[in-house]
Amino acid sequence: MLDVSVVIPTYNEGENLPLIIPRICAILEKAGLHGEVIVVDDNSPDGTGRVARAMEEGHPVRTLIRTAERGLSTAVLAGFGMSSATVCVV
């Protein structure tokens, strides 16, 4: 059972993910929390989804690339729907 899922809704954030994901993972580990990062990308033209998928190796990351739906609130809800953690945060 996961303690926490951190949902990151993205659009054109390919450059930022390699910075933020390791930091989130380090904070979770330091806090002694069993957690994950869920990236919900709205099919970014900069390849954010590919970057997120590449980070799945070596980090507790799962990625959803949405091609039919767009928007912040629905991305957050989609991420929450992917989680089995006790707590979800954005």
CORDANOR-V791878 format. One record per residue. RES is the residue in one small letter. SS is DSSP state (A for helix, B for strand, O for the rest). BURIAL is 1 if it has 16 or more other ideal C-beta (glycine too) atoms within 10 Angstrom, else 0. Layout:
# CORDANOR-V791878
res:ss:burial
RES:SS:BURIAL
RES:SS:BURIAL
This chain:
# CORDANOR-V791878
res:ss:burial
m:O:0
l:O:1
d:O:0
v:B:1
s:B:1
v:B:1
v:B:1
i:B:1
p:B:1
t:B:1
y:O:1
n:O:0
e:O:1
g:A:1
e:A:0
n:A:0
l:A:1
p:A:0
l:A:0
i:A:0
i:A:1
p:A:0
r:A:0
i:A:1
c:A:1
a:A:0
i:A:0
l:A:1
e:A:0
k:A:0
a:O:0
g:O:0
l:O:0
h:O:0
g:B:1
e:B:1
v:B:1
i:B:1
v:B:1
v:B:1
d:B:1
d:O:1
n:O:0
s:O:1
p:O:0
d:O:0
g:O:0
t:A:1
g:A:1
r:A:0
v:A:1
a:A:1
r:A:1
a:A:0
m:A:1
e:O:0
e:O:0
g:O:0
h:O:1
p:O:1
v:B:1
r:B:1
t:B:1
l:B:1
i:B:1
r:O:1
t:O:0
a:O:0
e:O:0
r:O:0
g:O:0
l:A:0
s:A:0
t:A:0
a:A:1
v:A:1
l:A:0
a:A:1
g:A:1
f:A:1
g:A:0
m:A:1
s:O:1
s:O:0
a:O:1
t:O:0
v:B:0
c:B:1
v:B:0
v:O:0
